[in-house]
Amino acid sequence: MPANLGALERLEIERACERLVHAYVRALDDGDMNAAADCFAANGSLARPSAPDQVITGREAIRASLLARPKTVFTRHLATSVLVDVEGPDSARGISYLTLFQATRPEGAAPPHESNGPVWIGQMHDRFVREHGQWKFLERRGSIQLKYVPPGLRA
């Protein structure tokens, strides 16, 4: 534990960062790409698990990338095993697992939707920063660890 932080402050930071991880995936799944982009610091960066070598830098560039996502893609991201290590009063690091289920749907169609693709299981490495009193992603880097293809979809 950083020497200059008390146990309660450390727990508050951990919880705020954990909440950010969940707020981000919820915004993605709700189709609220502006809210998802606002989870990043102004100079934040994102490397998606599906394209770990393509780093998108800057909140507005992240916003543009997220807004370009097809409206016919329906997703559910499950963020689990979130572990946050506090580095100081304004910085922390984290790691979590991310499971992605997706389906293609006609625009505006109501759930339930039938998944038509593999299930992706990845890992996210995060750096968090406190910006204007709010915790944000400074860096979010993903990688795919496992791809499950249901038997009926296998080539």
Legacy VTK file of the C-alpha trace (Angstrom):
# vtk DataFile Version 3.0
C-alpha trace
ASCII
DATASET POLYDATA
POINTS 155 float
0.000 0.000 0.000
1.370 3.454 -0.819
2.721 4.989 2.391
0.817 8.251 1.924
-2.640 6.622 1.698
-4.838 5.264 4.434
-6.689 1.979 4.071
-10.059 3.680 3.516
-8.720 5.976 0.797
-7.080 3.003 -0.932
-10.389 1.093 -0.849
-12.257 4.117 -2.221
-9.812 4.332 -5.137
-10.048 0.597 -5.817
-13.855 0.766 -5.841
-13.926 3.830 -8.105
-11.642 2.105 -10.617
-13.645 -1.140 -10.478
-16.813 0.865 -11.073
-15.196 2.560 -14.070
-14.422 -0.840 -15.632
-18.075 -1.857 -15.281
-19.459 1.536 -16.353
-17.394 1.375 -19.539
-18.641 -2.053 -20.653
-22.203 -1.123 -19.694
-22.000 1.998 -21.858
-20.680 -0.085 -24.771
-23.518 -2.585 -24.442
-26.115 0.171 -24.092
-24.821 1.737 -27.309
-23.853 4.920 -25.445
-20.511 5.477 -27.136
-20.224 9.021 -25.795
-20.439 7.741 -22.222
-17.919 5.000 -23.069
-15.479 7.549 -24.503
-15.963 9.786 -21.469
-14.500 6.985 -19.327
-11.088 7.930 -20.772
-8.764 10.735 -19.754
-8.331 13.474 -22.357
-4.995 11.914 -23.356
-6.118 8.325 -22.736
-5.435 5.421 -25.059
-7.292 2.272 -26.064
-6.026 -0.920 -27.687
-8.976 -3.256 -28.222
-8.495 -6.973 -27.564
-9.395 -7.651 -31.210
-6.683 -5.247 -32.430
-4.047 -5.005 -29.668
-1.432 -3.422 -31.940
-3.730 -0.584 -33.030
-3.593 2.017 -30.276
-6.177 4.791 -30.408
-4.914 7.851 -28.549
-6.988 10.723 -27.188
-10.553 10.751 -25.878
-11.947 12.309 -29.048
-10.216 9.761 -31.296
-11.587 6.984 -29.073
-15.045 8.564 -29.302
-14.868 8.691 -33.117
-13.778 5.056 -33.258
-16.580 3.912 -30.957
-19.206 5.939 -32.812
-18.129 4.262 -36.064
-19.189 0.863 -34.719
-22.044 -0.655 -36.765
-25.450 -0.201 -35.127
-26.393 -3.766 -36.075
-23.836 -5.272 -33.677
-25.433 -6.264 -30.367
-22.963 -7.031 -27.570
-22.748 -8.100 -23.978
-19.365 -7.634 -22.311
-18.834 -9.414 -18.990
-16.017 -7.831 -16.978
-14.849 -10.122 -14.176
-11.960 -10.732 -11.788
-11.216 -7.007 -11.606
-8.082 -6.416 -9.545
-6.882 -2.862 -8.880
-3.528 -1.889 -7.373
-3.363 1.661 -6.065
-0.086 3.402 -6.867
-0.821 6.792 -5.351
-3.606 9.283 -4.659
-4.120 9.917 -8.391
-2.966 6.721 -10.100
-3.693 3.002 -10.121
-3.249 -0.071 -12.303
-5.700 -2.853 -12.940
-6.295 -6.127 -14.685
-9.567 -7.850 -15.525
-11.064 -10.553 -17.691
-13.503 -9.686 -20.429
-15.926 -12.107 -22.054
-17.712 -10.912 -25.184
-20.931 -12.305 -26.594
-22.235 -10.726 -29.779
-25.028 -10.992 -32.307
-26.072 -9.276 -35.484
-29.537 -7.768 -35.337
-31.664 -5.606 -37.555
-31.387 -2.005 -36.361
-33.897 -1.343 -33.618
-34.915 -4.997 -33.175
-35.682 -5.968 -29.589
-33.886 -8.772 -27.708
-33.482 -11.651 -27.394
-30.936 -11.923 -30.189
-29.316 -15.156 -31.314
-25.542 -15.109 -31.027
-24.011 -15.771 -34.393
-20.364 -15.822 -33.601
-17.683 -17.044 -31.286
-17.376 -16.146 -27.638
-14.205 -14.156 -27.014
-12.412 -14.226 -23.672
-9.724 -11.658 -23.153
-7.704 -9.803 -20.604
-7.569 -6.054 -20.041
-4.630 -4.176 -18.571
-5.603 -0.739 -17.327
-3.898 2.346 -16.021
-6.175 4.722 -14.158
-5.719 8.399 -13.424
-7.730 10.910 -11.416
-8.638 13.757 -13.776
-10.508 16.754 -12.356
-11.595 14.644 -9.378
-12.920 11.753 -11.509
-11.237 8.409 -12.162
-10.596 7.736 -15.857
-8.715 5.264 -18.005
-5.297 6.586 -18.912
-4.586 3.399 -20.810
-6.705 0.364 -21.663
-4.932 -2.495 -23.459
-6.611 -5.743 -24.317
-5.637 -9.130 -25.649
-7.645 -12.201 -26.589
-6.796 -15.267 -24.526
-9.444 -17.730 -25.702
-11.929 -18.028 -28.556
-14.814 -20.449 -28.180
-16.620 -21.355 -31.393
-19.839 -23.333 -30.858
-19.843 -26.651 -32.761
-22.508 -25.502 -35.237
-20.368 -22.524 -36.263
-17.054 -24.332 -36.700
-15.588 -24.443 -40.179
LINES 1 156
155 0 1 2 3 4 5 6 7 8 9 10 11 12 13 14 15 16 17 18 19 20 21 22 23 24 25 26 27 28 29 30 31 32 33 34 35 36 37 38 39 40 41 42 43 44 45 46 47 48 49 50 51 52 53 54 55 56 57 58 59 60 61 62 63 64 65 66 67 68 69 70 71 72 73 74 75 76 77 78 79 80 81 82 83 84 85 86 87 88 89 90 91 92 93 94 95 96 97 98 99 100 101 102 103 104 105 106 107 108 109 110 111 112 113 114 115 116 117 118 119 120 121 122 123 124 125 126 127 128 129 130 131 132 133 134 135 136 137 138 139 140 141 142 143 144 145 146 147 148 149 150 151 152 153 154
